[in-house]
Amino acid sequence: MKKYIIILFTIALITGMSACHKDMSDLNRNPKAPTAVPGEALFANAQKNLADIITTPNVNNNIFEFIAQYWAATTYPQESRYDLGNRNIPQNWWTIIYRDVLRDLDESIRLISAAEAITDAQKSDKQNKLAIARVVWVHAYSILLNTFGNIPYTDALKVDSATPKYDDQKTVYLALLDSLDVAISHMDDNGGSFGSSDLIYHGDVNQWFKFANSLKLRLGVTLADAEPARAKTVVESAAPHVFQSNADNAVFNYLETPPNTNPIWTNLVQSNRNDYVPANTLVNAMNTLNDPRRMFYFTKDPNGNYSGGIYGAGNSFGNFSHVGENITEPDFPAVIMDYAEVEFLLAEAAARGMNVGGTVEEHYNNAITASIEYWGGTAADVSAYLAQPSVNYATAPGTWKQKIGTQAWIALYLRGFDAWTSWRRLDYPSLVKPPSAITDIPVRYTYPSNEQNLNQQNYDQAAQAIGGDEVTTNLFWDIY
């Protein structure tokens, strides 16, 4: 009898252990962590990641407020002296855009393509989603290309390609324009799209149509010196369909609570750091022009004036103006692209002899007006500013490049990457490197260190193809 009891106990123990083992396996699954993510959610995540990386002033990821000479440093000035290597900045910029933006967009497009669409309405919605996701995809790739030059493109994002080859930057640029044209042709403004999963236009296909054409305008104008005939065709086909007012602006609206706050607030307020002041380059230029946007861009210094720290040097935080109080609100919106930029691009296109309707001066005035009004200025502010001989297009000093370049630079404040691209294209305003700079003002980023170490053969070929992996190597379109 005792023998049978022992056997039964052993069987029960084994059964119980098996049951416990099964239960322990269940505990390894997090019911709140989905194993399958909808393509729409990935699209929203890519939008936020892109807005974050182009907006953040975190010196580990984005130092374009320094390179555009909008901000100066206080305690740690090395990044304002163009030290890209100490924090591995090119690596972080590259990784975030490829991994957190393009990878999400690529998977979003794959999942949406695979989703079943039965009704005509579903088919229209699906087509619009794919077109819109492709537009953001083109935008993200254009940022990478305009940062580095030759980049992985045909081999990029492939899980079986740990050492992707680099594609010729001009070839990629033209391919992006082709992709953008296809996306635009597939948009149907009678249909729906992402709805609430679209964090910029909330699924409004017509607004994305305008954005896509405005992006096409930007890419076309940027191409003008390298490929004037192609640029003219691109610009003239986009111009009738671009933004028409500030109501069309592509804006990412942040929230008041983390983790969805503006990265400027995160890095300046939440972190309780005093690492930045406005740069004297920008503040002095705006003081000379009596610019009405100063009250929105900056606070006043202890003496009641607008003053900027010495660009490229260490500065005392308490002695100078600071970033405007509205800008450091947690829900301050990030501008992805706006009507003011579009009008400056149209002014530039008109100055280059492209048929975009209107005169250079009309577009120039529209751009300045849009910028001042967007920031909160009045019609009287606009009139007084444009009436100044130093601002009025007919009397302002310099060539059309100087007039447009200087005013575009002022209007692109907080959009350091876009300002940097505008400056590289027009060579205005006349920015001067600080005496302590370790290089000339960068016109590109050097390739990430990981590429040099882990993808050396393709890195070496890319570096040789562009003329050397240096910050002073011009991109293919930056030839004058």
HELIX and SHEET records of a PDB file:
HELIX    1   1 LYS A    2  LEU A   27  1                                  26    
HELIX    2   2 GLY A   39  THR A   55  1                                  17    
HELIX    3   3 PHE A   64  ILE A   67  1                                   4    
HELIX    4   4 GLN A   78  ARG A   81  5                                   4    
HELIX    5   5 ILE A   89  THR A   95  1                                   7    
HELIX    6   6 ILE A   96  LEU A  102  3                                   7    
HELIX    7   7 ARG A  103  ALA A  114  1                                  12    
HELIX    8   8 ASP A  120  PHE A  148  1                                  29    
HELIX    9   9 GLN A  169  SER A  185  1                                  17    
HELIX   10  10 GLY A  195  SER A  197  5                                   3    
HELIX   11  11 VAL A  205  THR A  222  1                                  18    
HELIX   12  12 PRO A  228  ALA A  238  1                                  11    
HELIX   13  13 ALA A  239  HIS A  241  5                                   3    
HELIX   14  14 ASN A  246  ASP A  248  5                                   3    
HELIX   15  15 PRO A  263  TRP A  265  1                                   3    
HELIX   16  16 THR A  266  GLN A  270  3                                   5    
HELIX   17  17 ASN A  280  THR A  288  1                                   9    
HELIX   18  18 ARG A  294  TYR A  297  1                                   4    
HELIX   19  19 PHE A  317  ASN A  319  5                                   3    
HELIX   20  20 TYR A  339  ALA A  351  1                                  13    
HELIX   21  21 VAL A  360  TRP A  375  1                                  16    
HELIX   22  22 ALA A  379  ALA A  387  1                                   9    
HELIX   23  23 TRP A  400  ALA A  411  1                                  12    
HELIX   24  24 GLY A  416  LEU A  426  1                                  11    
HELIX   25  25 SER A  449  LEU A  454  1                                   6    
HELIX   26  26 GLN A  456  ILE A  466  1                                  11    
SHEET    1   A 2 TRP A  71  ALA A  73  0                                        
SHEET    2   A 2 TYR A 276  PRO A 278 -1                                        
SHEET    1   B 2 ALA A 250  PHE A 252  0                                        
SHEET    2   B 2 ALA A 334  MET A 337 -1                                        
END                                                                             
